[in-house]
Amino acid sequence: MVKLGKAELTTEVIDVNKNLSEIASVSNNIGGIVCFIGTIRSINDNKKVIKLSYDYYPELANSQLKRLREEAIKNFKLIDATIIHRVGDVPIGEISLLVIAAGEHRDEAFKAARWLVDKVKNEVAIWKKEIYEDGSRWIYEATH
């Protein structure tokens, strides 16, 4: 079986439909596909956010994303998975993170998607800076 999922960083707009279609076409044994779409919101801590800027360590972040994808496929017995994280400046309302987990059953897909989102946010060498009307700050958040 050919896997069409991916683990990558991009400066481009993330095309959810294209990525979902690729994953869905991998196998007729897929019984559940879970998709997480992380978007940029306009308010955080009662401050108006203009945009987010993601800085990253390219080689390390790429290898970490690939490793997490492989671990999720193995540990949750997925048929395929995709992780795409946008880097650079991301405007309000646009997608910064796409995680897709496809499995034979919904339960493994849900668990894998949640695990991947948490791991990406906590372990990958990507740092988020919020740009406000009156300044900016780096955001360090641990997922609960």
N, CA, C and O of each residue as an XYZ file, in Angstrom:
576
protein
N       0.838     -1.182      0.000
C       0.000      0.000      0.000
C       0.886      1.250      0.000
O       1.821      1.363      0.793
N       0.584      2.159     -0.878
C       1.309      3.422     -0.974
C       0.723      4.393      0.036
O      -0.494      4.562      0.117
N       1.588      5.022      0.795
C       1.138      6.033      1.750
C       1.304      7.404      1.101
O       2.374      7.722      0.582
N       0.266      8.203      1.129
C       0.306      9.539      0.537
C       0.390     10.634      1.587
O       0.540     11.809      1.255
N       0.293     10.248      2.856
C       0.402     11.217      3.939
C       1.798     11.816      3.960
O       2.713     11.326      3.298
N       1.942     12.869      4.723
C       3.224     13.576      4.766
C       3.431     14.223      6.122
O       2.515     14.324      6.939
N       4.648     14.651      6.331
C       5.011     15.435      7.509
C       5.902     16.542      6.994
O       7.033     16.291      6.576
N       5.400     17.777      7.019
C       6.173     18.850      6.393
C       5.868     20.211      6.994
O       4.850     20.425      7.652
N       6.793     21.112      6.737
C       6.647     22.524      7.063
C       6.373     23.256      5.759
O       6.861     22.851      4.704
N       5.595     24.334      5.826
C       5.309     25.098      4.618
C       5.119     26.568      4.954
O       4.714     26.918      6.063
N       5.411     27.412      3.997
C       5.098     28.841      4.123
C       3.829     29.167      3.346
O       3.347     30.300      3.371
N       3.296     28.163      2.654
C       2.110     28.339      1.802
C       0.820     28.077      2.574
O       0.839     27.470      3.645
N      -0.291     28.537      2.024
C      -1.610     28.240      2.573
C      -1.813     26.726      2.517
O      -1.477     26.090      1.518
N      -2.355     26.156      3.577
C      -2.559     24.709      3.668
C      -3.913     24.349      3.045
O      -4.949     24.886      3.436
N      -3.887     23.444      2.081
C      -5.087     23.007      1.370
C      -5.647     21.750      2.050
O      -5.161     20.643      1.818
N      -6.657     21.930      2.878
C      -7.246     20.832      3.640
C      -7.875     19.800      2.712
O      -7.630     18.603      2.864
N      -8.679     20.245      1.759
C      -9.376     19.311      0.875
C      -8.411     18.432      0.092
O      -8.640     17.229     -0.035
N      -7.355     19.002     -0.427
C      -6.370     18.232     -1.181
C      -5.741     17.156     -0.298
O      -5.605     16.006     -0.715
N      -5.364     17.528      0.906
C      -4.720     16.581      1.819
C      -5.683     15.502      2.299
O      -5.292     14.342      2.421
N      -6.931     15.862      2.573
C      -7.936     14.862      2.957
C      -8.192     13.887      1.810
O      -8.301     12.681      2.031
N      -8.285     14.401      0.600
C      -8.519     13.534     -0.561
C      -7.371     12.555     -0.753
O      -7.590     11.385     -1.066
N      -6.141     13.038     -0.565
C      -4.984     12.148     -0.709
C      -5.037     11.020      0.312
O      -4.844      9.856     -0.041
N      -5.294     11.349      1.559
C      -5.352     10.324      2.611
C      -6.503      9.347      2.344
O      -6.332      8.134      2.470
N      -7.666      9.875      1.977
C      -8.837      9.022      1.753
C      -8.629      8.035      0.615
O      -9.253      6.975      0.591
N      -7.749      8.378     -0.335
C      -7.534      7.509     -1.497
C      -6.515      6.397     -1.247
O      -6.293      5.561     -2.122
N      -5.903      6.374     -0.083
C      -4.837      5.420      0.221
C      -5.332      3.978      0.280
O      -4.666      3.067     -0.210
N      -6.516      3.775      0.888
C      -6.973      2.398      1.117
C      -8.488      2.338      1.255
O      -9.113      3.271      1.760
N      -9.062      1.248      0.807
C     -10.489      1.009      1.020
C     -10.766      0.488      2.428
O     -11.923      0.300      2.801
N      -9.716      0.255      3.209
C      -9.877     -0.239      4.577
C     -10.010      0.879      5.601
O     -10.191      0.604      6.787
N      -9.925      2.125      5.171
C     -10.071      3.250      6.102
C     -11.526      3.309      6.557
O     -12.449      3.397      5.747
N     -11.704      3.258      7.880
C     -13.033      3.349      8.451
C     -13.265      4.665      9.165
O     -14.404      5.014      9.474
N     -12.184      5.404      9.431
C     -12.315      6.683     10.115
C     -11.147      7.600      9.797
O      -9.988      7.188      9.845
N     -11.461      8.831      9.477
C     -10.439      9.859      9.252
C     -10.763     11.007     10.195
O     -11.869     11.547     10.177
N      -9.788     11.373     11.019
C      -9.955     12.500     11.931
C      -9.017     13.606     11.479
O      -7.832     13.381     11.229
N      -9.578     14.807     11.379
C      -8.817     15.957     10.894
C      -8.859     17.060     11.948
O      -9.933     17.464     12.393
N      -7.681     17.542     12.344
C      -7.585     18.709     13.233
C      -7.057     19.861     12.405
O      -6.051     19.735     11.707
N      -7.754     20.996     12.493
C      -7.334     22.197     11.785
C      -7.122     23.291     12.825
O      -8.074     23.756     13.452
N      -5.873     23.696     13.001
C      -5.561     24.783     13.923
C      -5.515     26.092     13.162
O      -4.769     26.226     12.192
N      -6.312     27.063     13.598
C      -6.383     28.350     12.917
C      -5.920     29.483     13.825
O      -5.836     29.333     15.044
N      -5.626     30.603     13.210
C      -5.156     31.779     13.952
C      -6.369     32.613     14.367
O      -7.156     33.058     13.531
N      -6.497     32.813     15.683
C      -7.631     33.591     16.194
C      -7.217     35.059     16.373
O      -6.031     35.379     16.447
N      -8.216     35.935     16.441
C      -7.953     37.371     16.464
C      -7.785     37.961     17.859
O      -7.323     39.094     18.001
N      -8.151     37.212     18.878
C      -8.036     37.713     20.252
C      -7.348     36.658     21.105
O      -7.686     35.477     21.026
N      -6.381     37.075     21.923
C      -5.773     36.197     22.918
C      -5.424     37.038     24.131
O      -4.823     38.105     24.003
N      -5.795     36.563     25.294
C      -5.568     37.308     26.543
C      -6.098     38.735     26.451
O      -5.450     39.680     26.902
N      -7.282     38.877     25.863
C      -7.945     40.178     25.707
C      -7.145     41.175     24.878
O      -7.340     42.383     25.010
N      -6.248     40.685     24.025
C      -5.490     41.565     23.139
C      -5.819     41.213     21.705
O      -6.001     40.042     21.369
N      -5.894     42.234     20.853
C      -6.174     42.002     19.439
C      -4.902     41.527     18.750
O      -3.882     42.217     18.743
N      -4.986     40.331     18.171
C      -3.862     39.730     17.455
C      -3.968     40.125     15.983
O      -5.034     40.008     15.378
N      -2.864     40.589     15.414
C      -2.823     40.965     13.995
C      -2.413     39.755     13.150
O      -2.975     39.504     12.084
N      -1.431     39.019     13.649
C      -0.967     37.809     12.955
C      -0.071     37.038     13.914
O       0.305     37.535     14.976
N       0.260     35.819     13.519
C       1.245     35.024     14.238
C       2.445     34.831     13.335
O       2.327     34.797     12.110
N       3.587     34.708     13.957
C       4.803     34.419     13.212
C       5.449     33.202     13.859
O       5.722     33.194     15.059
N       5.690     32.171     13.046
C       6.303     30.942     13.535
C       7.752     30.886     13.088
O       8.049     30.918     11.894
N       8.640     30.802     14.051
C      10.060     30.606     13.778
C      10.350     29.131     14.024
O       9.612     28.466     14.752
N      11.413     28.617     13.425
C      11.664     27.183     13.538
C      13.105     26.852     13.192
O      13.817     27.645     12.576
N      13.511     25.676     13.599
C      14.812     25.111     13.264
C      14.519     24.082     12.178
O      14.097     22.970     12.496
N      14.731     24.420     10.894
C      14.239     23.604      9.776
C      14.605     22.122      9.826
O      13.720     21.270      9.756
N      15.879     21.806      9.945
C      16.291     20.395      9.905
C      15.702     19.607     11.072
O      15.199     18.498     10.890
N      15.768     20.179     12.253
C      15.265     19.489     13.440
C      13.747     19.353     13.383
O      13.215     18.268     13.618
N      13.050     20.433     13.075
C      11.589     20.391     13.036
C      11.098     19.389     11.991
O      10.162     18.634     12.253
N      11.718     19.377     10.817
C      11.328     18.415      9.777
C      11.510     16.979     10.247
O      10.626     16.143     10.060
N      12.640     16.697     10.849
C      12.890     15.321     11.303
C      11.957     14.945     12.447
O      11.527     13.795     12.536
N      11.637     15.888     13.316
C      10.713     15.617     14.416
C       9.306     15.314     13.888
O       8.650     14.390     14.369
N       8.847     16.079     12.910
C       7.522     15.832     12.332
C       7.464     14.459     11.674
O       6.484     13.732     11.837
N       8.490     14.108     10.943
C       8.525     12.799     10.275
C       8.535     11.668     11.297
O       7.847     10.662     11.126
N       9.317     11.839     12.361
C       9.374     10.817     13.407
C       8.019     10.661     14.087
O       7.576      9.538     14.326
N       7.356     11.769     14.400
C       6.044     11.707     15.046
C       5.014     11.034     14.149
O       4.186     10.260     14.630
N       5.057     11.320     12.859
C       4.138     10.664     11.915
C       4.353      9.158     11.924
O       3.400      8.385     12.012
N       5.610      8.750     11.833
C       5.931      7.319     11.829
C       5.510      6.653     13.143
O       4.973      5.546     13.131
N       5.753      7.323     14.273
C       5.363      6.774     15.570
C       3.848      6.621     15.669
O       3.355      5.613     16.175
N       3.108      7.621     15.187
C       1.647      7.554     15.253
C       1.115      6.405     14.401
O       0.220      5.675     14.828
N       1.660      6.246     13.210
C       1.220      5.151     12.339
C       1.469      3.809     13.020
O       0.611      2.927     13.005
N       2.637      3.665     13.611
C       2.997      2.401     14.271
C       2.200      2.176     15.566
O       1.586      1.125     15.752
N       2.219      3.170     16.450
C       1.630      2.994     17.785
C       0.109      2.932     17.792
O      -0.481      2.272     18.648
N      -0.531      3.615     16.844
C      -1.994      3.621     16.808
C      -2.534      2.757     15.667
O      -3.737      2.742     15.405
N      -1.636      2.039     14.993
C      -2.010      1.150     13.879
C      -2.818      1.888     12.819
O      -3.841      1.398     12.340
N      -2.330      3.088     12.462
C      -2.995      3.886     11.436
C      -2.691      3.349     10.048
O      -1.683      2.677      9.828
N      -3.563      3.652      9.141
C      -3.301      3.349      7.737
C      -2.403      4.433      7.156
O      -1.508      4.137      6.364
N      -2.634      5.687      7.543
C      -1.783      6.789      7.090
C      -2.021      8.005      7.977
O      -2.974      8.041      8.756
N      -1.150      8.996      7.852
C      -1.272     10.231      8.626
C      -0.568     11.370      7.904
O       0.370     11.159      7.135
N      -1.039     12.571      8.169
C      -0.425     13.787      7.632
C      -0.288     14.797      8.761
O      -1.182     14.956      9.592
N       0.861     15.479      8.769
C       1.089     16.611      9.674
C       1.692     17.718      8.815
O       2.753     17.535      8.218
N       1.027     18.852      8.754
C       1.572     20.009      8.034
C       1.502     21.203      8.971
O       0.437     21.538      9.488
N       2.642     21.839      9.184
C       2.695     23.030     10.049
C       3.190     24.196      9.212
O       4.216     24.111      8.537
N       2.452     25.267      9.271
C       2.849     26.480      8.549
C       3.884     27.226      9.377
O       3.813     27.240     10.606
N       4.837     27.841      8.708
C       5.870     28.634      9.362
C       5.924     30.007      8.701
O       5.356     30.223      7.631
N       6.621     30.932      9.363
C       6.630     32.308      8.879
C       5.400     33.017      9.405
O       4.836     32.622     10.425
N       4.982     34.070      8.707
C       3.827     34.848      9.125
C       2.534     34.187      8.658
O       2.407     33.794      7.498
N       1.572     34.072      9.583
C       0.272     33.474      9.268
C      -0.811     34.464      9.704
O      -0.924     34.780     10.889
N      -1.605     34.952      8.747
C      -2.650     35.925      9.078
C      -3.806     35.318      9.879
O      -3.972     34.099      9.932
N      -4.587     36.183     10.491
C      -5.774     35.804     11.243
C      -6.711     34.980     10.344
O      -6.919     35.306      9.175
N      -7.263     33.917     10.915
C      -8.230     33.098     10.205
C      -7.629     32.006      9.340
O      -8.349     31.111      8.897
N      -6.339     32.054      9.090
C      -5.722     31.032      8.252
C      -5.245     29.853      9.091
O      -5.123     29.949     10.313
N      -4.981     28.754      8.423
C      -4.594     27.513      9.082
C      -3.096     27.513      9.363
O      -2.280     27.830      8.497
N      -2.758     27.148     10.603
C      -1.345     27.023     10.972
C      -0.930     25.563     11.153
O       0.249     25.234     11.026
N      -1.895     24.685     11.450
C      -1.578     23.276     11.674
C      -2.697     22.394     11.139
O      -3.877     22.620     11.411
N      -2.297     21.383     10.370
C      -3.234     20.377      9.885
C      -2.701     19.012     10.291
O      -1.567     18.653      9.974
N      -3.533     18.260     10.997
C      -3.213     16.881     11.372
C      -4.361     16.002     10.886
O      -5.529     16.262     11.176
N      -4.007     14.964     10.147
C      -5.000     14.008      9.662
C      -4.542     12.613     10.065
O      -3.400     12.227      9.815
N      -5.434     11.868     10.684
C      -5.142     10.485     11.075
C      -6.215      9.590     10.462
O      -7.410      9.813     10.654
N      -5.768      8.568      9.719
C      -6.691      7.647      9.064
C      -6.432      6.240      9.562
O      -5.309      5.739      9.499
N      -7.494      5.602     10.064
C      -7.364      4.246     10.576
C      -8.514      3.373     10.134
O      -9.478      3.843      9.530
N      -8.400      2.102     10.442
C      -9.499      1.181     10.139
C     -10.721      1.508     10.989
O     -11.856      1.269     10.575
N     -10.482      2.061     12.186
C     -11.565      2.377     13.114
C     -11.419      3.804     13.616
O     -10.311      4.338     13.665
N     -12.522      4.418     13.986
C     -12.510      5.819     14.419
C     -11.730      6.031     15.701
O     -11.062      7.053     15.858
N     -11.805      5.074     16.627
C     -11.170      5.254     17.925
C      -9.663      5.487     17.790
O      -9.123      6.410     18.401
N      -8.991      4.667     17.005
C      -7.550      4.834     16.829
C      -7.239      6.144     16.111
O      -6.228      6.783     16.401
N      -8.099      6.549     15.176
C      -7.874      7.813     14.462
C      -8.028      9.005     15.409
O      -7.223      9.935     15.365
N      -9.062      8.986     16.269
C      -9.237     10.074     17.244
C      -8.045     10.155     18.197
O      -7.491     11.232     18.419
N      -7.660      9.023     18.750
C      -6.546      9.011     19.706
C      -5.249      9.481     19.054
O      -4.495     10.250     19.650
N      -4.995      9.026     17.853
C      -3.755      9.403     17.152
C      -3.739     10.890     16.826
O      -2.711     11.547     16.988
N      -4.861     11.425     16.369
C      -4.913     12.848     16.025
C      -4.628     13.707     17.252
O      -3.848     14.656     17.177
N      -5.250     13.383     18.373
C      -5.024     14.145     19.605
C      -3.560     14.039     20.047
O      -2.948     15.036     20.428
N      -3.008     12.826     19.993
C      -1.625     12.584     20.380
C      -0.692     13.398     19.489
O       0.247     14.023     19.982
N      -0.942     13.394     18.188
C      -0.085     14.142     17.258
C      -0.131     15.643     17.520
O       0.913     16.294     17.548
N      -1.316     16.198     17.710
C      -1.429     17.635     17.975
C      -0.648     17.991     19.239
O       0.114     18.958     19.245
N      -0.834     17.219     20.302
C      -0.125     17.495     21.552
C       1.389     17.392     21.377
O       2.133     18.238     21.873
N       1.842     16.363     20.677
C       3.283     16.171     20.472
C       3.877     17.297     19.620
O       4.965     17.789     19.920
N       3.179     17.702     18.573
C       3.674     18.787     17.716
C       3.815     20.059     18.543
O       4.837     20.740     18.462
N       2.799     20.383     19.337
C       2.829     21.616     20.123
C       3.889     21.599     21.223
O       4.424     22.647     21.585
N       4.195     20.411     21.758
C       5.113     20.332     22.890
C       6.544     19.932     22.542
O       7.457     20.202     23.322
N       6.760     19.304     21.402
C       8.081     18.729     21.137
C       8.802     19.229     19.886
O      10.022     19.098     19.787
N       8.080     19.789     18.949
C       8.706     20.155     17.682
C       9.328     21.542     17.787
O       8.765     22.440     18.412
N      10.493     21.706     17.169
C      11.275     22.948     17.231
C      10.641     24.050     16.382
O      11.204     24.506     15.387
N       9.437     24.460     16.821
C       8.692     25.561     16.193
C       8.248     26.471     17.330
O       7.719     26.007     18.340
N       8.470     27.784     17.153
C       8.137     28.752     18.199
C       7.176     29.788     17.653
O       7.332     30.278     16.535
N       6.167     30.118     18.474
C       5.083     31.003     18.045
C       5.228     32.374     18.683
O       5.427     32.505     19.891
N       5.123     33.405     17.825
C       5.149     34.786     18.287
C       3.844     35.458     17.871
O       3.496     35.473     16.691
N       3.121     36.015     18.851
C       1.897     36.741     18.544
C       2.229     38.210     18.340
O       2.923     38.826     19.148
N       1.720     38.757     17.246
C       1.920     40.167     16.915
C       0.602     40.886     17.193
O      -0.436     40.552     16.622
N       0.665     41.882     18.084
C      -0.511     42.650     18.476
C      -0.436     44.056     17.881
O       0.575     44.452     17.300
N      -1.522     44.788     18.040
C      -1.524     46.183     17.605
C      -0.480     46.989     18.374
O       0.098     47.932     17.834
N      -0.238     46.620     19.630
C       0.664     47.405     20.478
C       1.966     46.664     20.838
O       2.586     46.967     21.857
N       2.371     45.719     20.026
C       3.614     44.996     20.317
C       3.510     43.527     19.981
O       2.677     43.121     19.171
N       4.375     42.718     20.617
C       4.351     41.284     20.347
C       4.926     40.540     21.546
O       5.527     41.132     22.442
N       4.719     39.205     21.537
C       5.323     38.363     22.567
C       5.399     36.926     22.059
O       4.576     36.478     21.260
N       6.402     36.232     22.545
C       6.544     34.812     22.250
C       5.587     34.053     23.138
O       5.441     34.379     24.316
N       4.932     33.043     22.589
C       3.954     32.248     23.319
C       4.557     30.876     23.582
O       4.974     30.175     22.659
N       4.593     30.510     24.847
C       5.059     29.181     25.231
C       3.897     28.496     25.910
O       3.485     28.888     27.001
N       3.367     27.470     25.264
C       2.202     26.827     25.857
C       2.383     25.335     25.896
O       2.839     24.717     24.934
N       2.022     24.775     27.007
C       2.000     23.324     27.141
C       0.562     22.879     26.984
O      -0.354     23.509     27.512
N       0.369     21.808     26.269
C      -0.962     21.282     26.060
C      -1.373     20.485     27.290
O      -0.570     19.735     27.845
N      -2.609     20.644     27.713
C      -3.113     19.916     28.893
C      -3.800     18.660     28.471
O      -4.291     17.912     29.316
